[in-house]
Amino acid sequence: LAFELALLHSPAILDACNIWSLLICTGEIKQILENELQIPMSKMLLKGWKTGDVEDSTVLKSLHLPKNNSLYVLTPDLVPCFSFNPFSALQESLNQNFMLIITHREVQREYNLNFSGSSTIQEMCLAESGLSYPCHRLTVGRRSSPTQTRELSEEQSTDVHMVSDSDGDDFEDASEFGVDDGEVFGMASSALRKSPMMPENAENEGDALLQFTAEFSSRYGDCHPVFFIGSLEAAFQEAFYVKARDRKLLAIYLHHDESVLTNVFCSQMLCAESIVSYLSQNFITWAWDLTKDANRARFLTMCNRHFGSVVAQTIRTQKTDQFPLFLIIMGKRSSNEVLNVIQGNTTVDELMMRLMAAMEIFTAQQQEDIKDEDEREARENVKREQDEAYRLSLEADRAKREAHEREMAEQFRLEQIRKEQEEEREAIRLSLEQALPPEPKEENAEPVSKLRIRTPSGEFLERRFLASSKLQIVFDFVASKGFPWDEFKLLSTFPRRDVTQLDPNKSLLEVKLFPQETLFLEAKE
């Protein structure tokens, strides 16, 4: 099993990859890490197991882990000498006073000004600007360029260029000179201001997020969370409204440029490689900038619509220096639940632990959702199979019924044809019977021929004909009895001959069927 182990303890991040045997226990992994990282086992929290927290005696084989696993070593209980909390140091610096020795080159004059650590250079406070404490030397002079000259002529403002020089010894309070700190650091100069993270009153949220991502990369580098580009509703769709196995938590990052915590949080927390990796694997990250009042109001409206008035009021009452905020959202069947609100005054360890805690809650809910979804899909599959079987049965019954109906229709058609044919034959028979000349009597002045005809059923037909009658009259007589000459042939015995082959216009006397003859009928092949 390959485990990626990351020690997430500011200011350093230590990565290690090893191949571990399935037969060792988690305690042995901690012992190896203790030797490598010089961190006591009792101070380690090994996070990232798919099954949740495990005991040190647990054997890896019993966890049924996938081949590749990402684990995180957290050290929240280490003594302060090992860990460095940037916000503790920042808070201390905010309460200190800085002396700036500013030399104005054009007039060869020097100012010794005293500022508190919370005073700002544009959007960055002195405490986090890297100035030497307790005093720092700066040189100020005029700087111009063609572009800046045009801007200055339009805005009637001064572009000030400051160069950090060296430390000084003595300082005076800036208020003694009647100088506002914003004026000293060029707060009136739009040329020195950073571009806003997000345009005000942007019509399209996707375009606003594109600018936010570009500006964030410009300020803090390319190693940062992948911000979802699109509306908050689209982020919900991406995170929650998919199959249970594909769902993720939604992390909403709320930025505020005027907070003294923003730069440290973004550069040291949000852009930490471990945080970026964890967010990309488990979260959909959406961002919004609350610096502008219009954008703040717009987000509060979205927040009220999606999360309710309580969450909106919580964000509304947050002070500027409590930003940035990180909202962890979990989608539920009927609503979206805010699992956690993380303020900007945190550490990498604490941020990671709170993200992992949210993931544990989400994973437990996700497993239930997967189980429910699998059971629902199983029921739906059974129902689909039953519906399909029922449909096939209906189709088979319909096919049988249609085949039977076609068969009955064909039988009816054939019966109709047969009846029509019989009616036609009967009509022909009757017409032939009516057209026959009367049977001559035995005692007749003209010669009479007596014919005896045996039918295929064994019955005999007997009739007298004038010897001068044509052979056709015999054929008509036989046909009038139901044996048309085109279906039957009339044969004589001695000599055997087919009478139907003879000329029907010859007389009986000519064909030698006189004075009497026995014939028999035979069906033609």
N, C-alpha and C positions, 0 to 999 in steps of 0.2 A: 504494500500500500504506500502510495506517495502522499506525504503530508506537506503542505506549505505552511510553515509556522512563522508568524509575524509577531515580533515583540512590539506592541504598540504603547510605547512609553516616551513621552516628550523629553528632550527634544530629538532623540535619535530613534530611528526605526531599523530593526535588525531582522533580516529575512534569512531563513534556513530551509532547505529542502533535503529530506532524507527518505530512504526506503526502510520501512519498519516491518518487522516480522509480525505475522498474525498472532503469534503465540505470546507476545509480550503484553504487559498491562499498561494502563495509562500512567501509573505511578513511575514505571521505569522510563517512560518518555520524559516525565518531569525531572527525574534524576539526571538524565542526559542533558536536558536543557539547563539544569542548575550548574553543571560543570562547564557548559559552553558559555552561558550568559552571566554566570556569577550572581544569580538571583535565587534566594532561598525558595525551596518548594512550597513552604507554607505561605509565601507571598504571591504565588502564581495562581491565576485563574485561566484554565485551558478551555477556551470557548470555541464553538463552531461545530460541535458534534451534531449530526443529523437527528440523533435520538434525544437531544437535550443534555443536561449536565450528567456526568458519569462519575462513579467512584474511582479512586486510585487503584483499587484492586480489580477493576473490570478488565478482562482480556479482550483484545481487539477483535478476535475472531467472533466473540459473542455479539458484537454490535452490528454484524452484517453490513459493513461499510462498503461503499462503492470503491472503485480502484483509486480514484484521485479525491483527496479531501483537502479543504482549506481550513486550518485551525488558527486561532488567535490567542497569543499569550498576553493577558492583561495583568497589570501590577498596580491595582488601585491603592493597596495598603503600604506601599514602600515609604520609607521615611523621607522627609523633605530634602535631605542632602542628596538623595539619588534622583528624585524627580524634580522637574522644573515646571511650575505652573506659570505660564506667561501672563495670565490675567492677575495673579497675585502680585507679580512684579509690576505689571502695568498699573494696578490700583495704587501701589505704593508710590510709583512715579507720578501719578496724577496729583498726589498730595504734596509733592515737592515743588520748590521754586527754582526756576532756571534763570540764570543771568546771561543775557546776550550782549556781547560787545560788538556793536555795529559801526563800521567805518564807512562814511560816505565819501567816496573817492573824489567826486567833482568839487566838493567844497572843503575837502580835507578836514572833516569834522568827525568826531567819534562820540557814539552814544552808548552809555551803559544802562541797559533796560532790564527790569526784573519782571518775569512772567510766571504764572502758575503752570504746572504741568498739564492742566486741562485746556490751556490756550491752544488755538489751532493755527496751523499753516495750511491755508485752504481747507481741505477736509481732514487733514491729519493733525492729531494733537501733538504737542511738543514731546510728551512722555513717550511716544512711540516713533518719533522721527529720527532717532539715532543721535541726538545731540549729547555732547559731553556734559556731565554733571559735576560740579554745580554751575559751571559757566562755560560758555562757548563763544568763539569769536567768528563774526561774519563780516563780509565786505559787500557793500551795496553800491550798484552803479546802474547807469541807464544802458539798455540794450535795445537795438532797433534792427529791423529787417524790412524789406519791401512789403511783405504781407502784413507784418505787425504795424508798420507805419500807416497802412490804409485803415487797419482796425482802430488804431489810436486816433486817427483824424475823425473817424466816424463816431467813436464813443467818447472822445475827449478824456481819455484816461491815461495813466502812466504805467508803463511796463517796467517792473523792477527786477533786476537780476541780482541774486544773492550768492555769494561764494563763501563756503565755510573755510575759515582760516586757521585759528588756533584758540586755545583757551585763554581767558583773562583771569584777573584776580578779584577785582572789585565790581560791584554792580549797584544800580539804583532802581527803584521801582518805576515802571514805565508810566504809571499814572502821574508821576511828578512832572513829566514833560508834557502832560496833556495829550499824549499820543495813544490812540486806540490801537490795540494789537491787530485788529483786522486791517487797519490802514498800513501798519508797518509791514505786514506780510502780503500786501497787495490784494486784499479781499475784494477791492473794487475792480480789479482787472479781470475781465472775462477771458483775456488771452491766456491766463495761467490756470483757469479752472479746468478740471477734468471733465470729459464728456459725460453726460448723464448715463446711468446704467440703462434707463428705459425712457423712451420719449413720452411726453405728457399727452394724454388724450389720444393715444394710438387707436385707430379704428379697428385694426386687426391684431388680436393677441399673438398670433404667430409671428407677425413682423416685429412686435415689441420684444418677443423672446429671442428672435434672431439678433437684434441689437444688443440685448442683455448678454447673450452668450459671447458675442464679439467683444464687447467692452470688458466682460469678466476675464476673457482670455488675454486681452491687452494689459489689464492691470495685474493679474495674478498668474499668468502663464497658461500653458495648454493642458497641464495636469489638473483637471477639475472635473466634477461630476458632469455627466452628459445630461444637459437640461433638455427636457421634452419641449419640442417646438410645436405649439398649438394651444388651443383653448384649454381651460381647466376641465371642461366637460369632456374634451377629447382625451385628456390625461386619465380621467375616470374610466373611460371606455378601454383604454390601453391597459390599465392596471387591474380593473375589477370585472369588467363585463366580457370575460373570456372563460375558457374551461378552467375548472378549479386548479388543475395542475399547473396552469400557465399564469395564474394570478400573482400579483406582487403588491407590496405595500407602496403607498404613494407618499413621497417626502416633498413637502412644500417648503422651499427656502424663501424667507421674507427678508429682503435686503433693505438697509437704510444707511445712506452715505453719511448722515450726520451723527451716527453713533461712534463713540470712541473705540468700541470693540470690533467694529466691522473689519478693518484691515487685518487685525491679528486673527480673527476668526476665519476669514477667507483664506489668508495665506498659510496659516499654520494648522488649522483644523480641517476646513472644507477641502483644501487642496492636498491634504496628506494622502500619500499613495494608498495606504491601507483603507482609509475612509472612501476614497474614490472607487477602489476595487469593490469594497463591500456594497456600496450604493449601487454600482452598475450591475452587480449580480442579483441583488435582492429587491431593488426599489425602482420605481419610476420617479424621477426627480423633476419637479416643476418649480419654477422660480417666479418671483414678482418683486418689483422695487416699490417700496412705500415712501421713498424720499419726497416725491411730489404729492401734494394734497389730493390732486385729481386721481392719481393712481391709487393712493391710499383709500379714498372713498370708493373707487371702483372695486378694489379687492374686498372691502368690507361688505359691499353689496353681494358679491359672489359668495363670500363666506356665510352671510346670513341666509342666502338661498340654499346652499348645499349642506351647511353644518348647523344652522340654527343661530338664534340670537345670543345664546350664552357664549358660544365660541367667538362670535363676532365682537361681543362686548369685552371678552378677555383680551383680544388683540387690540381693540380700541383703547383700552386702559393701559396698555404697555407703554412705559416711558421710552424715550428715544435711546437712552444708554442701555436699555435692556435688549435692544436689537443687536445683531440679527436674531431671527426666530426660525426654528426648524419644527414644522408640524408633521407628525407621523400619522397618516390616515390609513385606516383599514376599512375596506368595503364589506358591508353586510347585506343581507338579503333585502332589507327595506330601508336602510340608511347607511350613511358613512360615519364611522366612529373615529374621533380624534384620540389616538392612543397616548400621545405624548406631545408636550410643547417644550422644546429645548431652547433655552435662552443662550445668548452669545457668550456669557461668562462661564465657559466650560473648558475641559481639557480633552485631548484626543482620547485618552482612556475612558473618561466619563461619557463622551459622545459615542464611542464604540460600544460601551456597555449598554447604553440606553437604546442604541439601534438594535443590538442583539436581543435585549429584553423585549423590544417590540416584535422582533422576528420570532421569538419563542411563542409569544401570544398568537401571532399570525400563523405560525406553523401548526400550532394545536388546532386553531380554527380551520386552517386549510385542510388538515387531515380529516376533520369531520365533514367538511364540504366535499372532499374527494370521495369519502365513503358514501355520503348521501348521493352524490352525483353518479357514482358507480352503481349504487343500488337503483337509482332512478333510471339510468341507462339500461341496466339489466331488465328492469320491469318494462321499459319501453321496447327493448329488444324482444322480450317474450310477447308483448302485445303486438309488435310488428310481425313477428313470426306467426302469431295466431291470426292476425289480420290477413297476412299473406296466404296462410293455409286456407282461411275462409274465402279469400278472393279466388284462389285457385279452385276451391271446391265449387264456388258459384260459377266460375268460368267453365269447369268440367260439366256441371249440371246444365248450364246454358248451352254448351256445345252438344251435349246429349239431346237436349230438348230441340235445339235447332236441327240436329241430324235427324231426329225422329220426325220433326215437322217437314224437313225436306223429303224424307222417305215417304211420309204420308202424302205429301204433295205429289211426289213422283208416282206413287201408286194410284192416286186419284187421277193424275194426268193419263197414265197408261190405261186405267179403267175407262176413262172417258173416251180415249182413242179406241179401245176395244169395243166399247158400246157403239161408238160411231161406226166403226167398221162392221160390227154385227148388224147395226141398223141398215147400213148401206148394203150389206150382203142380203139381208132379209128383203130389202126393197128390190134388189136385183132379182132375188129368187121369186118374189111375188110377181114381178113384171114378166119374168120368164114363164112362170106357171100360167099366168093369164094369157100369155102369147101362144102357148102350145095349142095345136089343133086338137079337136075332140078325138078321144080314143075310138077307133073304129070297132064295130062289133065283129064277133067271130065270123058270123055269116055276112059277108059283104061281097058286093059284086066285084070289087077290086081285090087284087091279091093282098093279103095281110101278113105281116111278119111279126112274130111273137118273140119278144126279147126278155130274157131273164138275167138280171144284173145282181151280182153278189157284192155287197158293201164290205169295207174293211172290218166292220164289227160282226160280220157273219150273216146279217140280214139280207133278204133278197128283194129287189125291186122288179116287178113284172108289169109289162104294158105291151099293148098291141099298137103297131104302126103300119100305115100303108106301105107297101113295098116300094112305092114310088116316092115316099117321103125322103127328104134329104137327110144325110147323116147328121147335119147340124141340129135337126129337131131332137135326135137322140141325146146329143150333147146338152141341149137346153133342158131336156127332161131330167137328165142326171144332175145338172146344176140347180134345177128347181127343187131338188131333194137335198141340197146342201153340199154338193160335190162339184164345184166349178171345175171346168176342164183344164183351166190354167194351173190348178193345184193337184189334180188327180189325172191319172191316165187310165184309159179303158182298154182292157186287154181281152183278147179271145184265146181260147185254149187250143183248139185243133183247127188249123195250125196256130201256134202262138204268135200273136202279132199285136202291135200297139195300134189300136183303132184310132186313137187321137192323132196319129201321124198321117191318117188318110185324108183325102180331100173332103172337107165337110159339105161340099156342094153336090157330091155324088149321091145317088139314091142307095137305099139299103140293098136293093136288088143288085146294084153294080158292085157294091163292096162285099157282096155275098153274105149278107146278114138276113137271109131269107131261106126257108119260111120261118125258121126259128133258130135262136142262137143263145148260148149261155156265155155271158161276159162277167168279168169281175173288175172291181175298182182297186187301184193301188195308188197310194200317195206318191207324188213326185219327190225326188231327192232335192 
